[in-house]
Amino acid sequence: MSWDFTVAFYNVENFFDVKNDPRKNDEAFTPHGEMKWDEYRYHDKIENLAEVIKGMGLRHTLPAFIGFAEVENRKVIEDLLEHRDLDHEEYGIVHAESRDVRGIDVALAYSKNAFEYGGHRMINFERLTGEEFNARDIMYVWGKMINGDKVHLFVNHWPSRRAGKEKTEYKRLAAATALREEINNIQYKEPDARIIIMGDFNDQPHDDSLRHVLKAGENGHGDQALVNLGWPISKRQWGSVSHEDEWYLFDMFIVTGNLLNKGTLQVHKERMHLFDEGDTMNKMGRSNKVKPNRTYVGRRYVGGYSDHLAVFMRLKVEELPNSEQ
């Protein structure tokens, strides 16, 4: 017996509730704030995000895992998963408040029918930079799939390039170093560990943070090697984010080599996909070129989805031999 599951990741772009949290710099996303973020716009965003999540599923099966970036709190995820198109799946949620000044966090939703949650912890990497800048910690979650196989998952939202790629690179190098250290520790204790890394890395597959520090290559040499599933898309000059009419692949999956065509957990041969269906893309700006259909363009509300495209992959899970269960 075998099961096919979807693993998804989505930077949902400023998914705030409408309430002002005095602990966060979220005033702009309130009804009387700069963005005039009200209940109508909030629920319209939920409609759009639910459409994407449903679209990434298989037939009548919703994604088994959904990694999120840019969610304000646990409540917005709960509201999203209670949408009529998603509420038939029993999801668990892993969320932790970050130190990000705007209050945007990473999170993971998982199907309780596919995955048994084992635990989680947050990985801080600021110590590697010698300064404090309220980084979003890396989320590490572990547990067992429906067949009993253990799996390790990481959800990332690395520091942005807003102040410039070169000027901010040291922060992403620190994130990559901390993640690589954690993976080394896991593989030392569990040589055949199955690891899935997802996120918005704010770097592309060929950048130093991913290729040389994390050591995520295009092809894996050995079960412990990290393979970046985004390489084929990046080579086509395509991506998940468009900036100044250029595409960048910031959102991707990285897996250990033992998940590629081997054993009882396997990534499908198609590997990674961008979800660009329906109205998730439209023509924006003076160039009139196709871009992700975002919620706001500057301060102007356009009612789209996100400035990032969601990414997903398929995971085949096979029943273990009786002796291994």
Disulfide bonds with the S-S distance in Angstrom:
none
